[in-house]
Amino acid sequence: MTNLSQGWLPGAWNNLANSGAVWTVFAFVAGVALANRTDDHRVLAAAGALAEIGLVVGYYGYAEFGRNGMGSLTFPLLWLAMACVAGPLFGIAGAWSRRGAQPWRRYMALGALGGLFGSEGLHYWLVLGYAPQAVACGALACGLPVLLGRTWKERGLSLAVAIPASFLTYQILYGLLDAVSG
């Protein structure tokens, strides 16, 4: 989908076609889809992991066989490792966003999802200087917790989680990517 949708989305939204945050939404959605069927965290984590692993394999499989090759194995393996971390976390978060036994789980789940987009927005703004893309990611970082929350309290607390989650995720994710790239 990434390879095909790059160029379809207008303007600053085009960056979402190759967004790690968008990819992670699939793990989150897998958890949401299973929320009413199971509360077994192992099943939710596995569903999230499989969603992410499938995306990475599909992307690099297409790059290898549909284009001129994927090049070095460094980034496919890095993204596969990240899929094995983010997939389970966001599979569980997706279920928590719908059926969290304690309210704080719903706030954390929705805030973490927003934080992914916020971290990308920070990268576009601070490192790349792409203000329109930063604004698009910022809109999603703030908009997702508000749109997916069920009550005003849940929306506000989820948004309050999304803001520090954006900075924390930025530090961890882009610190790791810089270490590998540099």
Contacts in CASP RR format, 6 or more apart in sequence:
PFRMAT RR
TARGET T0000
AUTHOR 0000-0000-0000
METHOD contacts of the structure
MODEL  1
MTNLSQGWLPGAWNNLANSGAVWTVFAFVAGVALANRTDDHRVLAAAGAL
AEIGLVVGYYGYAEFGRNGMGSLTFPLLWLAMACVAGPLFGIAGAWSRRG
AQPWRRYMALGALGGLFGSEGLHYWLVLGYAPQAVACGALACGLPVLLGR
TWKERGLSLAVAIPASFLTYQILYGLLDAVSG
1 17 0 8 1.000
2 17 0 8 1.000
2 18 0 8 1.000
2 23 0 8 1.000
2 59 0 8 1.000
3 59 0 8 1.000
3 62 0 8 1.000
3 63 0 8 1.000
3 67 0 8 1.000
5 17 0 8 1.000
6 14 0 8 1.000
6 17 0 8 1.000
6 18 0 8 1.000
7 14 0 8 1.000
7 17 0 8 1.000
8 14 0 8 1.000
8 17 0 8 1.000
9 16 0 8 1.000
9 17 0 8 1.000
11 132 0 8 1.000
12 130 0 8 1.000
12 132 0 8 1.000
12 133 0 8 1.000
12 135 0 8 1.000
12 136 0 8 1.000
13 136 0 8 1.000
15 120 0 8 1.000
15 124 0 8 1.000
15 130 0 8 1.000
15 133 0 8 1.000
15 136 0 8 1.000
15 137 0 8 1.000
16 22 0 8 1.000
16 136 0 8 1.000
19 117 0 8 1.000
19 120 0 8 1.000
19 137 0 8 1.000
20 116 0 8 1.000
20 120 0 8 1.000
21 114 0 8 1.000
21 115 0 8 1.000
21 116 0 8 1.000
21 117 0 8 1.000
21 118 0 8 1.000
21 119 0 8 1.000
21 120 0 8 1.000
21 137 0 8 1.000
21 140 0 8 1.000
23 52 0 8 1.000
23 55 0 8 1.000
24 52 0 8 1.000
24 86 0 8 1.000
24 87 0 8 1.000
24 90 0 8 1.000
24 113 0 8 1.000
24 116 0 8 1.000
25 90 0 8 1.000
25 113 0 8 1.000
26 48 0 8 1.000
26 51 0 8 1.000
26 52 0 8 1.000
26 55 0 8 1.000
27 47 0 8 1.000
27 48 0 8 1.000
27 49 0 8 1.000
27 51 0 8 1.000
27 52 0 8 1.000
27 86 0 8 1.000
27 87 0 8 1.000
27 88 0 8 1.000
27 89 0 8 1.000
27 90 0 8 1.000
27 91 0 8 1.000
27 94 0 8 1.000
28 90 0 8 1.000
28 91 0 8 1.000
28 93 0 8 1.000
28 94 0 8 1.000
28 97 0 8 1.000
28 109 0 8 1.000
28 113 0 8 1.000
29 51 0 8 1.000
29 94 0 8 1.000
30 44 0 8 1.000
30 47 0 8 1.000
30 48 0 8 1.000
30 50 0 8 1.000
30 51 0 8 1.000
30 91 0 8 1.000
30 94 0 8 1.000
31 44 0 8 1.000
31 47 0 8 1.000
31 48 0 8 1.000
31 90 0 8 1.000
31 91 0 8 1.000
31 92 0 8 1.000
31 93 0 8 1.000
31 94 0 8 1.000
31 95 0 8 1.000
31 98 0 8 1.000
32 94 0 8 1.000
32 95 0 8 1.000
32 97 0 8 1.000
32 98 0 8 1.000
33 47 0 8 1.000
34 43 0 8 1.000
34 44 0 8 1.000
34 47 0 8 1.000
34 95 0 8 1.000
35 94 0 8 1.000
35 95 0 8 1.000
35 97 0 8 1.000
35 98 0 8 1.000
35 99 0 8 1.000
36 98 0 8 1.000
36 99 0 8 1.000
38 44 0 8 1.000
38 95 0 8 1.000
39 95 0 8 1.000
39 99 0 8 1.000
41 92 0 8 1.000
44 88 0 8 1.000
44 91 0 8 1.000
44 92 0 8 1.000
44 94 0 8 1.000
44 95 0 8 1.000
45 87 0 8 1.000
45 88 0 8 1.000
45 89 0 8 1.000
45 91 0 8 1.000
45 92 0 8 1.000
46 88 0 8 1.000
47 91 0 8 1.000
48 87 0 8 1.000
48 88 0 8 1.000
48 90 0 8 1.000
48 91 0 8 1.000
49 83 0 8 1.000
49 84 0 8 1.000
49 87 0 8 1.000
49 88 0 8 1.000
51 87 0 8 1.000
51 91 0 8 1.000
52 82 0 8 1.000
52 83 0 8 1.000
52 84 0 8 1.000
52 86 0 8 1.000
52 87 0 8 1.000
52 90 0 8 1.000
53 80 0 8 1.000
53 83 0 8 1.000
53 84 0 8 1.000
54 83 0 8 1.000
55 83 0 8 1.000
56 76 0 8 1.000
56 79 0 8 1.000
56 80 0 8 1.000
56 83 0 8 1.000
57 80 0 8 1.000
59 79 0 8 1.000
60 70 0 8 1.000
60 76 0 8 1.000
60 79 0 8 1.000
61 70 0 8 1.000
63 69 0 8 1.000
63 70 0 8 1.000
63 71 0 8 1.000
64 70 0 8 1.000
70 76 0 8 1.000
74 180 0 8 1.000
75 180 0 8 1.000
78 177 0 8 1.000
78 180 0 8 1.000
89 112 0 8 1.000
90 112 0 8 1.000
90 113 0 8 1.000
93 108 0 8 1.000
93 109 0 8 1.000
93 112 0 8 1.000
93 113 0 8 1.000
94 109 0 8 1.000
94 113 0 8 1.000
96 105 0 8 1.000
96 106 0 8 1.000
96 108 0 8 1.000
96 109 0 8 1.000
97 106 0 8 1.000
97 109 0 8 1.000
97 110 0 8 1.000
97 113 0 8 1.000
97 148 0 8 1.000
97 149 0 8 1.000
98 106 0 8 1.000
100 106 0 8 1.000
100 109 0 8 1.000
103 154 0 8 1.000
103 157 0 8 1.000
106 149 0 8 1.000
106 150 0 8 1.000
106 154 0 8 1.000
106 158 0 8 1.000
107 154 0 8 1.000
107 157 0 8 1.000
107 158 0 8 1.000
107 160 0 8 1.000
107 161 0 8 1.000
108 161 0 8 1.000
109 158 0 8 1.000
110 144 0 8 1.000
110 145 0 8 1.000
110 148 0 8 1.000
110 149 0 8 1.000
110 154 0 8 1.000
110 158 0 8 1.000
110 161 0 8 1.000
110 162 0 8 1.000
111 144 0 8 1.000
111 145 0 8 1.000
111 158 0 8 1.000
111 159 0 8 1.000
111 161 0 8 1.000
111 162 0 8 1.000
111 165 0 8 1.000
112 161 0 8 1.000
112 162 0 8 1.000
112 165 0 8 1.000
113 144 0 8 1.000
113 145 0 8 1.000
113 148 0 8 1.000
113 162 0 8 1.000
114 140 0 8 1.000
114 141 0 8 1.000
114 142 0 8 1.000
114 143 0 8 1.000
114 144 0 8 1.000
114 145 0 8 1.000
114 162 0 8 1.000
114 165 0 8 1.000
114 166 0 8 1.000
115 141 0 8 1.000
115 162 0 8 1.000
115 163 0 8 1.000
115 165 0 8 1.000
115 166 0 8 1.000
115 169 0 8 1.000
116 141 0 8 1.000
116 165 0 8 1.000
116 169 0 8 1.000
117 137 0 8 1.000
117 138 0 8 1.000
117 140 0 8 1.000
117 141 0 8 1.000
117 144 0 8 1.000
117 166 0 8 1.000
118 137 0 8 1.000
118 138 0 8 1.000
118 140 0 8 1.000
118 141 0 8 1.000
118 162 0 8 1.000
118 165 0 8 1.000
118 166 0 8 1.000
118 169 0 8 1.000
118 170 0 8 1.000
119 165 0 8 1.000
119 166 0 8 1.000
119 167 0 8 1.000
119 169 0 8 1.000
119 170 0 8 1.000
119 173 0 8 1.000
119 174 0 8 1.000
120 137 0 8 1.000
121 133 0 8 1.000
121 134 0 8 1.000
121 136 0 8 1.000
121 137 0 8 1.000
121 138 0 8 1.000
121 141 0 8 1.000
121 166 0 8 1.000
122 134 0 8 1.000
122 166 0 8 1.000
122 167 0 8 1.000
122 170 0 8 1.000
123 170 0 8 1.000
123 174 0 8 1.000
124 130 0 8 1.000
124 131 0 8 1.000
124 133 0 8 1.000
124 134 0 8 1.000
124 137 0 8 1.000
125 131 0 8 1.000
125 134 0 8 1.000
127 174 0 8 1.000
141 162 0 8 1.000
141 166 0 8 1.000
142 159 0 8 1.000
142 162 0 8 1.000
143 159 0 8 1.000
144 162 0 8 1.000
145 155 0 8 1.000
145 156 0 8 1.000
145 158 0 8 1.000
145 159 0 8 1.000
145 161 0 8 1.000
145 162 0 8 1.000
146 155 0 8 1.000
146 156 0 8 1.000
146 158 0 8 1.000
146 159 0 8 1.000
148 158 0 8 1.000
149 155 0 8 1.000
149 158 0 8 1.000
END
